[in-house]
């Protein structure tokens, strides 16, 4: 799994964040979900990564869910997926973090379409 560059955040960043990293070499979209835990304690988190693609051949949905213990002051990789994405296709990515099954803590999302490049 790709390592996320920890220098994305300025000094003094606090809290828990959801991060989507999407790269598109050719027709393949590579998506990795991360969490950053800039608190003083480890946290048990539930994550859900959803990828919805719409193209000429229809719609596909990929959903991955799991649990992780995010160490204090660390960036943790959660999940990764790859999909074929042609220039005319549209794709919506969503990563959600929960601290309980019913309590959304942090969302992140990206919309990729024919006018937006990764």
HELIX and SHEET records of a PDB file:
HELIX    1   1 UNK A    6  UNK A    8  5                                   3    
SHEET    1   A 3 UNK A  15  UNK A  25  0                                        
SHEET    2   A 3 UNK A  28  UNK A  38 -1                                        
SHEET    3   A 3 UNK A  74  UNK A  84 -1                                        
SHEET    1   B 4 UNK A  58  UNK A  70  0                                        
SHEET    2   B 4 UNK A  43  UNK A  55 -1                                        
SHEET    3   B 4 UNK A  90  UNK A 100 -1                                        
SHEET    4   B 4 UNK A 103  UNK A 112 -1                                        
END                                                                             
